């Protein structure tokens, strides 16, 4: 649960909502082959269910009232990684701020693999 307090009251948004929002925004960017599981919880979930989730490779946390997003992705071989990362950062920041009105402090993109088309 992400909890942010302001002068009007408290905003509580579930972690899973943010993960799905961010996961869909990142995976729709050009050059992204897919999301990569991060952490033991996502790894265990994939072993037992054998399906993919939109929140794979996504971690969202709050620091000083602003959001920090960590993304673990796999890119298409031969693509410009710097441009893909820049595109993901811009799209995720815009999507989250438009959907929730909350400020994104930082988007960290980790390239964990490459796939051929």
Helices and strands as residue ranges (DSSP letters): E 2-6, E 9-13, H 15-27, E 32-35, H 39-49, E 58-63, E 66-76, H 81-100, E 104-115
